[in-house]
Each structure stands twice: as C-alpha cells, then as structure tokens.
Amino acid sequence: MRLIELAGRPASLRVLIDTYHMVTELRDFAAAIRETGDLLWGLHACENDRGVPGGGLVRWPEVFAAMKETPADYVAFEGYNTALGDFGKRRGMFQDVCPDGDAFVREGLAFIHPLLRP
C-alpha cells in the first residue's frame, strides 16, 4: 500500500493478495484486506501449504467476508506441481500438493463457491 501511495496512486496499480503469504506474515487477514480498500484487485487462493483451499490454516470465511467490502472481482488458485524437477524443493516444499491440476481446481471451486455468494 505504501508503494502505491508513493507512486501517486496511478490508476494502473492495484493490490493482489496472496493467502499463502497472509498466513506467514499476518495475524488479521480481514484487516489487511480492508486496508487495501478500493485498491484490491484480487486474490491468489491457496492454503498455508500451498494446497487446495479448505483444509489448512487460512480463515476463509473472514477472507471472503472482507473481500466483499472491496471492488475485488478476481480469485485465482495457486498450486504447485512439485513432481516437476526440483521446483518444489527449491521452494522448501517436500510434498506434492497439486499432483492433478484439474482436481485442484474442482476441489477449490467446490470449497470457495459458497463463500462467494452475497
């Protein structure tokens, strides 16, 4: 937010929040989302282990309730297929949280869809 303010709030700059980093860096997810206000563009959604949303530490009801107070209209799933070379190990991941990308998306959508409703 500070960088956007320093840049003079140009219309082309927006905020993309990443739930993985929220878990590792924040205690109040909803407050962080609300702080972005009209600058929130969207959300990278994954769990604390970068797996499918719904089974980890992210407080999803709080996240989506706060997002509904912003103009954000973008949610993307962020998953890692760590079976590809040493991609996961270089990121400190030692389990494959996304062996099947299609299943990751289906399960993630099934979980977040009810949270997106007004």
Summary of the structure (lengths in Angstrom):
residues: 118
radius of gyration: 15.1
end to end distance: 26.8
largest distance: 42.7
contacts: 317
relative contact order: 0.17
helix: 43%
strand: 12%
